[in-house]
Amino acid sequence: MTLHPAFEPRPVDPATQGILKLALLAVGGQGGGVLTGWIEDLARANGYAAQATSVAGVAQRTGATVYYVEMAPAGDRIPVFSLMPAAGDVDILIAAELMEAGRAIIRGFVTPDRTTLITSTHRMLAVSEKTVPGDGIANAAEVLAAADIAARRVIAADFDAIALAQGSVISASLFGALAAAQVLPFPREAFEAAIAKGGKGVEPSLQAFAAGFAAAWNGAAQTAQPENLPRGEDPKGPARLLAGWTTLTARLDRLPPAVADLARPGLRKVVDFHDLAYGRAYLDRLDGILTKDRAPFDLTREAAKHIANAMAYDDILRVADEKTRAARMTRIAGEMGANGKVMHLTEFLHPRAEELVSLLPARTGARWAANPRRMALIDRLFNRGRRLRTDTLRGFLMLHILGGLKGWRLKSLRHAAEIAHLETWLAAALSHLPTNYDLAVEVIRCRRLVKGYADTHARGLSKFDKTLAAIALIRDRDDAADWARRLREAALQDEDGTALDGAIATIRSFA
């Protein structure tokens, strides 16, 4: 990360001495306006003149907003405050999300001669991070390392998790951290009084304030996140089904440990997707590959992960099932802070003709899919955005019943297409096994390119097909496995496949 030239210390203008300057960067919905109001009320209640301004972003949920507060001891003359922070001229910088701290550093708001940086370490991923087909998440460690260099003092903790644990929002825990930093000339009781003056949600806000104060005071670098345990860790159900599950898991114990580590969650995933018989088919495929493999079993280990993902594809039935699961409803209620309140939940659906026809019996669906006029008619009738409220009985039952039709899944066109693709992919990988073990492993890993639903799935399939076609051009080279890895990584770099097309052009230049 390139640091701003404003980091160079500069002499303080005597006319501005005594003015405290605080900037707050927050994303819409994080309570940045509330926190700014508390800071302004705090200053005025303790004999300071204060002014607060804000410049809102223009993205979803108002984007990233810059709030700015200047304060000075009240005197005979009314001070003239600035409306916006200037590079190299901020005493306190509060970031309600880690990448906002990074952007503040780049803009020069954080300087080693004067700035105390208070930042939450949690992430709210940007659109640019989410749209990358691979891992597009920015490196948090780099931001924290830059903060240690750029700031005079850094206070960092997961203030979002701290607030949520108290049934409040991050603005309250950040206010507690500000009090603990002791960079404002006011006692803790004055901060608490500013919260009490608001009159709404006072008790949870005070609890979050106290927790944020403690985290900052004790120098907590990060608050541990709750582990996301695999769903169904303790299966429940009829004795017959539990006995069948026990039989399947016993087969896992006969696998090499390195393979079993990934086959266990893979088995759980495919059984949850369909049924126990589907789980047996998963293990049968895995056993077939294991008989051709050798220690340290890298091929079978990778296959354990990617075969499970291929068998548990995202179809309409799975999407409907996932949207009506109790665990999802509980998670959303917790994220929204519903706490027993009435919550409206609206699902956004956009069914295409391809998804609808994929539910038909395999032969019938294939005939319909091959008829452009029929597909165009279905598209005209159904291909439009729909909103369905699953907090209502009618909306919930519609999706719940649809998700419960998974017994039909194995007869559908979509299943036939997915299994045919899976078998073709495995055959392509195993064809390299006699001559190039590493290339076989890389082809297995290429299944990572196929993911998602609807348009996302179609783009992934296109990239997968392009990648395997390019691998066929260099399969006889000694460095074929390395080129296969490069092709896969290029395919994961961007959504439109520009990097992959460039890599393929390079291969064609010498193949």
Secondary structure, DSSP 8 states (H G I E B T S, - for coil): ----GGGS-----GGGTT-EEEEEEEETTS-HHHHHHHHHHHHHHTTEEEEEEEE---SGGG-EEEEEEEEEE--SS-----SS--TT--SEEEESSHHHHHHHHHTT---TTT-EEEEE------HHHHSSSS-----HHHHHHHHHHH-SEEEEE-HHHHHHHTTS-HHHHHHHHHHHHT-SS--HHHHHHHHHHH-SSHHHHHHHHHHHHHHHHTT-----------TTSS--S-HHHHHHHHHHHHHHTTS-HHHHHHHHHHHHHHHHHS-HHHHHHHHHHHHHHHTT--TT-HHHHHHHHHHHHHHS---HHHHHHHHT-HHHHHHHHHHTT-TTS----EEEE---HHHHHTTSBHHHHHHHHT-HHHHHHHHHHH-S-EEEETTSHHHHHHHHHHHGGGGGGGGBHHHHHHHHHHHHHHHHHHHTTTT-HHHHHHHHHGGGG--SSTHHHHHHHHHHHHHHHHHHHSTTSTTHHHHHHHHHHHHTT-SS-HHHHHHHHHHHHH-
